[in-house]
Amino acid sequence: MLADDLDAVFVLTPDDAHTEPALFFLQAGVAVFVEKPLAVDLTDCDRVLDTAARSRARLRVGHNLRHPPVLRRMRRLVDDGAIGRVRAVWCRHFVGHGGDHSF
């Protein structure tokens, strides 16, 4: 994958498998988005953070939101062609209740 001159990668593996791909790409200087949690233990979190700092590659951690039923349904509608060809997406997420309403 590194031969493809990547701008960034998303690490969306099971939680216990986030560390190694994140380290690999950060060491190569590729920007990385890791879905929450960054890792399953503090030692691996420190390893990822230290590698990002040393390599100066950008590291982001957040929700990927690919599993909620409403988003899975939206994906099926897109895949089935129900709304035509997608050319752009705009998303505005309102977090006004401490974020707990997202779950």
Biopython code that builds the backbone (N, CA, C, O; Angstrom):
import numpy as np
from Bio.PDB.StructureBuilder import StructureBuilder

atoms = [
    (1, "MET", "N", (0.809, -1.194, 0.000)),
    (1, "MET", "CA", (0.000, 0.000, 0.000)),
    (1, "MET", "C", (0.854, 1.260, 0.000)),
    (1, "MET", "O", (0.450, 2.282, -0.555)),
    (2, "LEU", "N", (2.016, 1.198, 0.610)),
    (2, "LEU", "CA", (2.867, 2.388, 0.652)),
    (2, "LEU", "C", (3.310, 2.816, -0.746)),
    (2, "LEU", "O", (3.553, 3.998, -0.986)),
    (3, "ALA", "N", (3.413, 1.872, -1.652)),
    (3, "ALA", "CA", (3.807, 2.198, -3.028)),
    (3, "ALA", "C", (2.739, 3.031, -3.737)),
    (3, "ALA", "O", (3.014, 3.621, -4.782)),
    (4, "ASP", "N", (1.531, 3.087, -3.187)),
    (4, "ASP", "CA", (0.437, 3.854, -3.779)),
    (4, "ASP", "C", (0.486, 5.329, -3.410)),
    (4, "ASP", "O", (-0.416, 6.080, -3.782)),
    (5, "ASP", "N", (1.519, 5.764, -2.685)),
    (5, "ASP", "CA", (1.681, 7.172, -2.304)),
    (5, "ASP", "C", (0.435, 7.690, -1.588)),
    (5, "ASP", "O", (-0.164, 8.684, -1.998)),
    (6, "LEU", "N", (0.060, 7.006, -0.520)),
    (6, "LEU", "CA", (-1.150, 7.316, 0.231)),
    (6, "LEU", "C", (-1.081, 8.680, 0.909)),
    (6, "LEU", "O", (-0.023, 9.098, 1.380)),
    (7, "ASP", "N", (-2.218, 9.367, 0.953)),
    (7, "ASP", "CA", (-2.326, 10.594, 1.731)),
    (7, "ASP", "C", (-2.672, 10.269, 3.184)),
    (7, "ASP", "O", (-2.196, 10.930, 4.107)),
    (8, "ALA", "N", (-3.502, 9.248, 3.376)),
    (8, "ALA", "CA", (-3.945, 8.877, 4.716)),
    (8, "ALA", "C", (-4.571, 7.489, 4.676)),
    (8, "ALA", "O", (-4.924, 6.977, 3.614)),
    (9, "VAL", "N", (-4.699, 6.890, 5.864)),
    (9, "VAL", "CA", (-5.387, 5.606, 5.986)),
    (9, "VAL", "C", (-6.350, 5.671, 7.164)),
    (9, "VAL", "O", (-6.160, 6.448, 8.099)),
    (10, "PHE", "N", (-7.379, 4.846, 7.102)),
    (10, "PHE", "CA", (-8.319, 4.650, 8.201)),
    (10, "PHE", "C", (-8.052, 3.275, 8.785)),
    (10, "PHE", "O", (-8.030, 2.289, 8.048)),
    (11, "VAL", "N", (-7.851, 3.187, 10.084)),
    (11, "VAL", "CA", (-7.680, 1.908, 10.760)),
    (11, "VAL", "C", (-9.021, 1.574, 11.408)),
    (11, "VAL", "O", (-9.394, 2.149, 12.430)),
    (12, "LEU", "N", (-9.732, 0.635, 10.796)),
    (12, "LEU", "CA", (-11.078, 0.257, 11.231)),
    (12, "LEU", "C", (-11.145, -1.225, 11.571)),
    (12, "LEU", "O", (-12.170, -1.874, 11.360)),
    (13, "THR", "N", (-10.072, -1.742, 12.086)),
    (13, "THR", "CA", (-9.983, -3.146, 12.475)),
    (13, "THR", "C", (-10.669, -3.348, 13.825)),
    (13, "THR", "O", (-11.050, -2.370, 14.468)),
    (14, "PRO", "N", (-10.837, -4.608, 14.270)),
    (14, "PRO", "CA", (-11.326, -4.803, 15.637)),
    (14, "PRO", "C", (-10.418, -4.070, 16.632)),
    (14, "PRO", "O", (-9.226, -3.894, 16.379)),
    (15, "ASP", "N", (-10.983, -3.648, 17.752)),
    (15, "ASP", "CA", (-10.262, -2.810, 18.719)),
    (15, "ASP", "C", (-8.883, -3.339, 19.082)),
    (15, "ASP", "O", (-7.928, -2.568, 19.174)),
    (16, "ASP", "N", (-8.772, -4.641, 19.288)),
    (16, "ASP", "CA", (-7.486, -5.201, 19.722)),
    (16, "ASP", "C", (-6.462, -5.297, 18.599)),
    (16, "ASP", "O", (-5.340, -5.750, 18.827)),
    (17, "ALA", "N", (-6.829, -4.878, 17.395)),
    (17, "ALA", "CA", (-5.901, -4.927, 16.261)),
    (17, "ALA", "C", (-5.602, -3.539, 15.694)),
    (17, "ALA", "O", (-5.145, -3.434, 14.555)),
    (18, "HIS", "N", (-5.846, -2.485, 16.448)),
    (18, "HIS", "CA", (-5.565, -1.125, 15.969)),
    (18, "HIS", "C", (-4.077, -0.777, 15.972)),
    (18, "HIS", "O", (-3.603, -0.061, 15.090)),
    (19, "THR", "N", (-3.357, -1.274, 16.945)),
    (19, "THR", "CA", (-1.993, -0.792, 17.200)),
    (19, "THR", "C", (-1.025, -1.029, 16.046)),
    (19, "THR", "O", (-0.381, -0.086, 15.586)),
    (20, "GLU", "N", (-0.910, -2.250, 15.576)),
    (20, "GLU", "CA", (0.126, -2.556, 14.579)),
    (20, "GLU", "C", (-0.060, -1.798, 13.256)),
    (20, "GLU", "O", (0.909, -1.227, 12.756)),
    (21, "PRO", "N", (-1.273, -1.769, 12.664)),
    (21, "PRO", "CA", (-1.402, -0.989, 11.431)),
    (21, "PRO", "C", (-1.173, 0.506, 11.666)),
    (21, "PRO", "O", (-0.600, 1.187, 10.816)),
    (22, "ALA", "N", (-1.619, 1.015, 12.811)),
    (22, "ALA", "CA", (-1.384, 2.432, 13.101)),
    (22, "ALA", "C", (0.112, 2.709, 13.176)),
    (22, "ALA", "O", (0.589, 3.686, 12.597)),
    (23, "LEU", "N", (0.855, 1.863, 13.881)),
    (23, "LEU", "CA", (2.301, 2.039, 13.982)),
    (23, "LEU", "C", (2.971, 1.959, 12.614)),
    (23, "LEU", "O", (3.834, 2.775, 12.289)),
    (24, "PHE", "N", (2.575, 0.988, 11.830)),
    (24, "PHE", "CA", (3.177, 0.787, 10.507)),
    (24, "PHE", "C", (3.061, 2.046, 9.649)),
    (24, "PHE", "O", (4.049, 2.519, 9.086)),
    (25, "PHE", "N", (1.856, 2.575, 9.556)),
    (25, "PHE", "CA", (1.652, 3.732, 8.686)),
    (25, "PHE", "C", (2.221, 5.014, 9.273)),
    (25, "PHE", "O", (2.734, 5.850, 8.530)),
    (26, "LEU", "N", (2.143, 5.190, 10.580)),
    (26, "LEU", "CA", (2.749, 6.370, 11.194)),
    (26, "LEU", "C", (4.260, 6.370, 10.985)),
    (26, "LEU", "O", (4.844, 7.408, 10.674)),
    (27, "GLN", "N", (4.892, 5.213, 11.155)),
    (27, "GLN", "CA", (6.338, 5.118, 10.935)),
    (27, "GLN", "C", (6.708, 5.471, 9.505)),
    (27, "GLN", "O", (7.800, 5.974, 9.243)),
    (28, "ALA", "N", (5.788, 5.202, 8.575)),
    (28, "ALA", "CA", (6.030, 5.516, 7.162)),
    (28, "ALA", "C", (5.676, 6.961, 6.838)),
    (28, "ALA", "O", (5.839, 7.397, 5.699)),
    (29, "GLY", "N", (5.191, 7.710, 7.834)),
    (29, "GLY", "CA", (4.868, 9.110, 7.614)),
    (29, "GLY", "C", (3.494, 9.363, 7.022)),
    (29, "GLY", "O", (3.214, 10.463, 6.548)),
    (30, "VAL", "N", (2.632, 8.351, 7.046)),
    (30, "VAL", "CA", (1.286, 8.465, 6.488)),
    (30, "VAL", "C", (0.324, 8.914, 7.601)),
    (30, "VAL", "O", (0.382, 8.392, 8.714)),
    (31, "ALA", "N", (-0.546, 9.867, 7.308)),
    (31, "ALA", "CA", (-1.564, 10.294, 8.269)),
    (31, "ALA", "C", (-2.506, 9.127, 8.554)),
    (31, "ALA", "O", (-2.853, 8.365, 7.652)),
    (32, "VAL", "N", (-2.921, 8.993, 9.828)),
    (32, "VAL", "CA", (-3.735, 7.851, 10.250)),
    (32, "VAL", "C", (-4.947, 8.334, 11.046)),
    (32, "VAL", "O", (-4.822, 9.151, 11.959)),
    (33, "PHE", "N", (-6.127, 7.810, 10.682)),
    (33, "PHE", "CA", (-7.336, 7.947, 11.492)),
    (33, "PHE", "C", (-7.598, 6.587, 12.102)),
    (33, "PHE", "O", (-7.725, 5.595, 11.384)),
    (34, "VAL", "N", (-7.679, 6.531, 13.430)),
    (34, "VAL", "CA", (-7.976, 5.282, 14.135)),
    (34, "VAL", "C", (-9.332, 5.443, 14.802)),
    (34, "VAL", "O", (-9.572, 6.415, 15.519)),
    (35, "GLU", "N", (-10.225, 4.471, 14.556)),
    (35, "GLU", "CA", (-11.509, 4.529, 15.239)),
    (35, "GLU", "C", (-11.293, 4.326, 16.728)),
    (35, "GLU", "O", (-10.310, 3.709, 17.139)),
    (36, "LYS", "N", (-12.201, 4.840, 17.531)),
    (36, "LYS", "CA", (-12.099, 4.674, 18.975)),
    (36, "LYS", "C", (-12.334, 3.216, 19.347)),
    (36, "LYS", "O", (-13.168, 2.556, 18.728)),
    (37, "PRO", "N", (-11.631, 2.706, 20.325)),
    (37, "PRO", "CA", (-10.552, 3.308, 21.085)),
    (37, "PRO", "C", (-9.234, 3.238, 20.309)),
    (37, "PRO", "O", (-9.071, 2.406, 19.417)),
    (38, "LEU", "N", (-8.308, 4.113, 20.659)),
    (38, "LEU", "CA", (-7.005, 4.112, 19.995)),
    (38, "LEU", "C", (-6.351, 2.739, 20.122)),
    (38, "LEU", "O", (-5.808, 2.218, 19.148)),
    (39, "ALA", "N", (-6.401, 2.162, 21.296)),
    (39, "ALA", "CA", (-5.858, 0.820, 21.560)),
    (39, "ALA", "C", (-6.578, 0.284, 22.794)),
    (39, "ALA", "O", (-7.347, 1.004, 23.432)),
    (40, "VAL", "N", (-6.328, -0.973, 23.125)),
    (40, "VAL", "CA", (-7.042, -1.568, 24.258)),
    (40, "VAL", "C", (-6.262, -1.518, 25.566)),
    (40, "VAL", "O", (-6.789, -1.903, 26.609)),
    (41, "ASP", "N", (-5.020, -1.053, 25.528)),
    (41, "ASP", "CA", (-4.290, -0.871, 26.781)),
    (41, "ASP", "C", (-3.391, 0.361, 26.687)),
    (41, "ASP", "O", (-3.065, 0.839, 25.601)),
    (42, "LEU", "N", (-3.009, 0.848, 27.841)),
    (42, "LEU", "CA", (-2.252, 2.091, 27.932)),
    (42, "LEU", "C", (-0.889, 1.997, 27.245)),
    (42, "LEU", "O", (-0.441, 2.961, 26.624)),
    (43, "THR", "N", (-0.235, 0.855, 27.352)),
    (43, "THR", "CA", (1.077, 0.685, 26.720)),
    (43, "THR", "C", (0.985, 0.870, 25.211)),
    (43, "THR", "O", (1.815, 1.562, 24.621)),
    (44, "ASP", "N", (-0.016, 0.257, 24.579)),
    (44, "ASP", "CA", (-0.173, 0.409, 23.131)),
    (44, "ASP", "C", (-0.577, 1.835, 22.763)),
    (44, "ASP", "O", (-0.138, 2.354, 21.737)),
    (45, "CYS", "N", (-1.403, 2.469, 23.583)),
    (45, "CYS", "CA", (-1.740, 3.877, 23.323)),
    (45, "CYS", "C", (-0.477, 4.724, 23.331)),
    (45, "CYS", "O", (-0.275, 5.552, 22.443)),
    (46, "ASP", "N", (0.366, 4.521, 24.325)),
    (46, "ASP", "CA", (1.626, 5.275, 24.406)),
    (46, "ASP", "C", (2.507, 5.007, 23.199)),
    (46, "ASP", "O", (3.130, 5.930, 22.674)),
    (47, "ARG", "N", (2.569, 3.761, 22.753)),
    (47, "ARG", "CA", (3.394, 3.422, 21.585)),
    (47, "ARG", "C", (2.907, 4.190, 20.346)),
    (47, "ARG", "O", (3.712, 4.740, 19.595)),
    (48, "VAL", "N", (1.603, 4.221, 20.145)),
    (48, "VAL", "CA", (1.048, 4.912, 18.979)),
    (48, "VAL", "C", (1.303, 6.414, 19.088)),
    (48, "VAL", "O", (1.734, 7.040, 18.119)),
    (49, "LEU", "N", (1.043, 6.994, 20.253)),
    (49, "LEU", "CA", (1.251, 8.427, 20.430)),
    (49, "LEU", "C", (2.715, 8.810, 20.267)),
    (49, "LEU", "O", (3.024, 9.817, 19.631)),
    (50, "ASP", "N", (3.616, 8.019, 20.833)),
    (50, "ASP", "CA", (5.058, 8.291, 20.696)),
    (50, "ASP", "C", (5.494, 8.200, 19.233)),
    (50, "ASP", "O", (6.283, 9.022, 18.765)),
    (51, "THR", "N", (4.983, 7.206, 18.519)),
    (51, "THR", "CA", (5.342, 7.045, 17.109)),
    (51, "THR", "C", (4.836, 8.218, 16.284)),
    (51, "THR", "O", (5.545, 8.711, 15.407)),
    (52, "ALA", "N", (3.623, 8.667, 16.555)),
    (52, "ALA", "CA", (3.081, 9.823, 15.845)),
    (52, "ALA", "C", (3.933, 11.060, 16.112)),
    (52, "ALA", "O", (4.214, 11.835, 15.197)),
    (53, "ALA", "N", (4.336, 11.242, 17.342)),
    (53, "ALA", "CA", (5.158, 12.412, 17.682)),
    (53, "ALA", "C", (6.524, 12.349, 17.000)),
    (53, "ALA", "O", (7.000, 13.349, 16.463)),
    (54, "ARG", "N", (7.152, 11.172, 17.022)),
    (54, "ARG", "CA", (8.475, 11.016, 16.400)),
    (54, "ARG", "C", (8.414, 11.184, 14.883)),
    (54, "ARG", "O", (9.278, 11.828, 14.289)),
    (55, "SER", "N", (7.395, 10.606, 14.265)),
    (55, "SER", "CA", (7.312, 10.636, 12.798)),
    (55, "SER", "C", (6.723, 11.940, 12.289)),
    (55, "SER", "O", (6.876, 12.284, 11.117)),
    (56, "ARG", "N", (6.044, 12.670, 13.178)),
    (56, "ARG", "CA", (5.348, 13.913, 12.829)),
    (56, "ARG", "C", (4.217, 13.665, 11.828)),
    (56, "ARG", "O", (3.747, 14.594, 11.171)),
    (57, "ALA", "N", (3.788, 12.409, 11.717)),
    (57, "ALA", "CA", (2.622, 12.080, 10.887)),
    (57, "ALA", "C", (1.365, 12.430, 11.678)),
    (57, "ALA", "O", (1.333, 12.293, 12.901)),
    (58, "ARG", "N", (0.354, 12.873, 10.985)),
    (58, "ARG", "CA", (-0.897, 13.245, 11.654)),
    (58, "ARG", "C", (-1.636, 12.005, 12.142)),
    (58, "ARG", "O", (-1.741, 11.000, 11.439)),
    (59, "LEU", "N", (-2.139, 12.108, 13.354)),
    (59, "LEU", "CA", (-2.914, 11.030, 13.968)),
    (59, "LEU", "C", (-4.228, 11.605, 14.450)),
    (59, "LEU", "O", (-4.254, 12.612, 15.157)),
    (60, "ARG", "N", (-5.313, 10.966, 14.067)),
    (60, "ARG", "CA", (-6.649, 11.366, 14.514)),
    (60, "ARG", "C", (-7.356, 10.136, 15.072)),
    (60, "ARG", "O", (-7.165, 9.022, 14.584)),
    (61, "VAL", "N", (-8.166, 10.350, 16.090)),
    (61, "VAL", "CA", (-8.937, 9.276, 16.703)),
    (61, "VAL", "C", (-10.382, 9.741, 16.794)),
    (61, "VAL", "O", (-10.648, 10.868, 17.212)),
    (62, "GLY", "N", (-11.316, 8.878, 16.404)),
    (62, "GLY", "CA", (-12.715, 9.281, 16.490)),
    (62, "GLY", "C", (-13.653, 8.132, 16.175)),
    (62, "GLY", "O", (-13.239, 6.989, 15.982)),
    (63, "HIS", "N", (-14.927, 8.474, 16.130)),
    (63, "HIS", "CA", (-15.970, 7.491, 15.807)),
    (63, "HIS", "C", (-16.046, 7.320, 14.297)),
    (63, "HIS", "O", (-15.953, 8.299, 13.556)),
    (64, "ASN", "N", (-16.211, 6.104, 13.841)),
    (64, "ASN", "CA", (-16.421, 5.909, 12.409)),
    (64, "ASN", "C", (-17.907, 5.852, 12.073)),
    (64, "ASN", "O", (-18.289, 6.080, 10.926)),
    (65, "LEU", "N", (-18.744, 5.552, 13.050)),
    (65, "LEU", "CA", (-20.197, 5.543, 12.896)),
    (65, "LEU", "C", (-20.675, 4.728, 11.699)),
    (65, "LEU", "O", (-21.586, 5.154, 10.988)),
    (66, "ARG", "N", (-20.081, 3.579, 11.470)),
    (66, "ARG", "CA", (-20.520, 2.745, 10.346)),
    (66, "ARG", "C", (-21.521, 1.683, 10.747)),
    (66, "ARG", "O", (-22.067, 0.999, 9.882)),
    (67, "HIS", "N", (-21.778, 1.526, 12.050)),
    (67, "HIS", "CA", (-22.656, 0.456, 12.511)),
    (67, "HIS", "C", (-24.065, 0.863, 12.912)),
    (67, "HIS", "O", (-24.939, -0.004, 12.939)),
    (68, "PRO", "N", (-24.348, 2.141, 13.230)),
    (68, "PRO", "CA", (-25.717, 2.478, 13.638)),
    (68, "PRO", "C", (-26.734, 2.094, 12.553)),
    (68, "PRO", "O", (-26.459, 2.259, 11.364)),
    (69, "PRO", "N", (-27.899, 1.585, 12.954)),
    (69, "PRO", "CA", (-28.902, 1.127, 11.985)),
    (69, "PRO", "C", (-29.261, 2.167, 10.925)),
    (69, "PRO", "O", (-29.431, 1.819, 9.757)),
    (70, "VAL", "N", (-29.378, 3.420, 11.309)),
    (70, "VAL", "CA", (-29.757, 4.438, 10.324)),
    (70, "VAL", "C", (-28.681, 4.587, 9.245)),
    (70, "VAL", "O", (-29.002, 4.799, 8.076)),
    (71, "LEU", "N", (-27.429, 4.479, 9.625)),
    (71, "LEU", "CA", (-26.352, 4.618, 8.640)),
    (71, "LEU", "C", (-26.209, 3.365, 7.784)),
    (71, "LEU", "O", (-25.864, 3.456, 6.606)),
    (72, "ARG", "N", (-26.468, 2.209, 8.362)),
    (72, "ARG", "CA", (-26.444, 0.971, 7.566)),
    (72, "ARG", "C", (-27.558, 1.005, 6.523)),
    (72, "ARG", "O", (-27.371, 0.565, 5.389)),
    (73, "ARG", "N", (-28.724, 1.532, 6.917)),
    (73, "ARG", "CA", (-29.848, 1.654, 5.977)),
    (73, "ARG", "C", (-29.507, 2.649, 4.867)),
    (73, "ARG", "O", (-29.800, 2.406, 3.696)),
    (74, "MET", "N", (-28.890, 3.760, 5.241)),
    (74, "MET", "CA", (-28.477, 4.738, 4.224)),
    (74, "MET", "C", (-27.519, 4.095, 3.227)),
    (74, "MET", "O", (-27.619, 4.325, 2.022)),
    (75, "ARG", "N", (-26.605, 3.300, 3.729)),
    (75, "ARG", "CA", (-25.642, 2.621, 2.849)),
    (75, "ARG", "C", (-26.361, 1.681, 1.874)),
    (75, "ARG", "O", (-26.025, 1.631, 0.691)),
    (76, "ARG", "N", (-27.358, 0.933, 2.384)),
    (76, "ARG", "CA", (-28.117, 0.036, 1.499)),
    (76, "ARG", "C", (-28.849, 0.828, 0.414)),
    (76, "ARG", "O", (-28.891, 0.410, -0.742)),
    (77, "LEU", "N", (-29.421, 1.964, 0.787)),
    (77, "LEU", "CA", (-30.122, 2.800, -0.200)),
    (77, "LEU", "C", (-29.165, 3.289, -1.286)),
    (77, "LEU", "O", (-29.508, 3.289, -2.469)),
    (78, "VAL", "N", (-27.980, 3.698, -0.885)),
    (78, "VAL", "CA", (-26.976, 4.140, -1.858)),
    (78, "VAL", "C", (-26.549, 2.978, -2.742)),
    (78, "VAL", "O", (-26.513, 3.102, -3.966)),
    (79, "ASP", "N", (-26.225, 1.840, -2.117)),
    (79, "ASP", "CA", (-25.781, 0.673, -2.882)),
    (79, "ASP", "C", (-26.846, 0.176, -3.854)),
    (79, "ASP", "O", (-26.527, -0.303, -4.942)),
    (80, "ASP", "N", (-28.121, 0.292, -3.452)),
    (80, "ASP", "CA", (-29.219, -0.159, -4.312)),
    (80, "ASP", "C", (-29.581, 0.849, -5.394)),
    (80, "ASP", "O", (-30.434, 0.567, -6.236)),
    (81, "GLY", "N", (-28.950, 2.017, -5.386)),
    (81, "GLY", "CA", (-29.241, 3.030, -6.389)),
    (81, "GLY", "C", (-30.533, 3.790, -6.141)),
    (81, "GLY", "O", (-31.044, 4.446, -7.048)),
    (82, "ALA", "N", (-31.071, 3.714, -4.930)),
    (82, "ALA", "CA", (-32.360, 4.333, -4.618)),
    (82, "ALA", "C", (-32.334, 5.851, -4.722)),
    (82, "ALA", "O", (-33.371, 6.473, -4.953)),
    (83, "ILE", "N", (-31.157, 6.457, -4.553)),
    (83, "ILE", "CA", (-31.084, 7.919, -4.601)),
    (83, "ILE", "C", (-30.247, 8.421, -5.772)),
    (83, "ILE", "O", (-29.943, 9.611, -5.855)),
    (84, "GLY", "N", (-29.878, 7.529, -6.665)),
    (84, "GLY", "CA", (-29.047, 7.941, -7.799)),
    (84, "GLY", "C", (-27.577, 7.940, -7.435)),
    (84, "GLY", "O", (-27.187, 7.414, -6.393)),
    (85, "ARG", "N", (-26.773, 8.523, -8.285)),
    (85, "ARG", "CA", (-25.321, 8.548, -8.100)),
    (85, "ARG", "C", (-24.939, 9.603, -7.060)),
    (85, "ARG", "O", (-25.307, 10.770, -7.194)),
    (86, "VAL", "N", (-24.210, 9.198, -6.036)),
    (86, "VAL", "CA", (-23.774, 10.126, -5.000)),
    (86, "VAL", "C", (-22.584, 10.920, -5.536)),
    (86, "VAL", "O", (-21.593, 10.351, -5.993)),
    (87, "ARG", "N", (-22.703, 12.223, -5.470)),
    (87, "ARG", "CA", (-21.630, 13.105, -5.948)),
    (87, "ARG", "C", (-20.984, 13.889, -4.821)),
    (87, "ARG", "O", (-19.842, 14.331, -4.952)),
    (88, "ALA", "N", (-21.689, 14.069, -3.725)),
    (88, "ALA", "CA", (-21.146, 14.801, -2.580)),
    (88, "ALA", "C", (-21.944, 14.417, -1.340)),
    (88, "ALA", "O", (-23.093, 13.985, -1.433)),
    (89, "VAL", "N", (-21.325, 14.580, -0.192)),
    (89, "VAL", "CA", (-21.986, 14.308, 1.073)),
    (89, "VAL", "C", (-21.662, 15.448, 2.022)),
    (89, "VAL", "O", (-20.517, 15.895, 2.102)),
    (90, "TRP", "N", (-22.661, 15.910, 2.731)),
    (90, "TRP", "CA", (-22.468, 16.925, 3.757)),
    (90, "TRP", "C", (-23.097, 16.403, 5.021)),
    (90, "TRP", "O", (-24.234, 15.931, 4.999)),
    (91, "CYS", "N", (-22.384, 16.476, 6.118)),
    (91, "CYS", "CA", (-22.893, 15.964, 7.389)),
    (91, "CYS", "C", (-22.674, 17.020, 8.457)),
    (91, "CYS", "O", (-21.578, 17.560, 8.606)),
    (92, "ARG", "N", (-23.720, 17.297, 9.185)),
    (92, "ARG", "CA", (-23.596, 18.213, 10.313)),
    (92, "ARG", "C", (-24.077, 17.465, 11.538)),
    (92, "ARG", "O", (-25.218, 17.006, 11.589)),
    (93, "HIS", "N", (-23.220, 17.347, 12.508)),
    (93, "HIS", "CA", (-23.527, 16.580, 13.709)),
    (93, "HIS", "C", (-23.661, 17.548, 14.880)),
    (93, "HIS", "O", (-22.705, 18.239, 15.232)),
    (94, "PHE", "N", (-24.826, 17.597, 15.470)),
    (94, "PHE", "CA", (-25.078, 18.483, 16.597)),
    (94, "PHE", "C", (-24.844, 17.725, 17.896)),
    (94, "PHE", "O", (-25.494, 16.711, 18.155)),
    (95, "VAL", "N", (-23.928, 18.210, 18.701)),
    (95, "VAL", "CA", (-23.646, 17.584, 19.981)),
    (95, "VAL", "C", (-24.001, 18.603, 21.056)),
    (95, "VAL", "O", (-23.181, 19.436, 21.442)),
    (96, "GLY", "N", (-25.235, 18.517, 21.526)),
    (96, "GLY", "CA", (-25.704, 19.470, 22.501)),
    (96, "GLY", "C", (-26.143, 18.844, 23.795)),
    (96, "GLY", "O", (-26.600, 19.539, 24.702)),
    (97, "HIS", "N", (-26.012, 17.536, 23.894)),
    (97, "HIS", "CA", (-26.459, 16.831, 25.096)),
    (97, "HIS", "C", (-25.322, 16.027, 25.705)),
    (97, "HIS", "O", (-25.553, 14.961, 26.276)),
    (98, "GLY", "N", (-24.114, 16.518, 25.592)),
    (98, "GLY", "CA", (-22.989, 15.798, 26.149)),
    (98, "GLY", "C", (-22.524, 14.630, 25.313)),
    (98, "GLY", "O", (-21.662, 13.866, 25.746)),
    (99, "GLY", "N", (-23.079, 14.473, 24.120)),
    (99, "GLY", "CA", (-22.650, 13.411, 23.238)),
    (99, "GLY", "C", (-23.340, 12.089, 23.494)),
    (99, "GLY", "O", (-23.260, 11.194, 22.652)),
    (100, "ASP", "N", (-24.021, 11.927, 24.633)),
    (100, "ASP", "CA", (-24.605, 10.637, 24.962)),
    (100, "ASP", "C", (-25.779, 10.260, 24.060)),
    (100, "ASP", "O", (-26.125, 9.083, 23.967)),
    (101, "HIS", "N", (-26.391, 11.231, 23.399)),
    (101, "HIS", "CA", (-27.502, 10.924, 22.504)),
    (101, "HIS", "C", (-27.055, 10.173, 21.244)),
    (101, "HIS", "O", (-27.888, 9.594, 20.546)),
    (102, "SER", "N", (-25.763, 10.178, 20.948)),
    (102, "SER", "CA", (-25.255, 9.490, 19.765)),
    (102, "SER", "C", (-25.298, 7.982, 19.920)),
    (102, "SER", "O", (-25.200, 7.255, 18.931)),
    (103, "PHE", "N", (-25.443, 7.505, 21.142)),
    (103, "PHE", "CA", (-25.344, 6.080, 21.390)),
    (103, "PHE", "C", (-26.632, 5.513, 21.934)),
    (103, "PHE", "O", (-26.715, 4.314, 22.198)),
]
sb = StructureBuilder()
sb.init_structure("model")
sb.init_model(0)
sb.init_chain("A")
sb.init_seg("    ")
for serial, (resi, resn, name, xyz) in enumerate(atoms, 1):
    if name == "N":
        sb.init_residue(resn, " ", resi, " ")
    sb.init_atom(name, np.array(xyz, "f"), 0.0, 1.0, " ", f" {name:<3s}", serial, name[0])
structure = sb.get_structure()
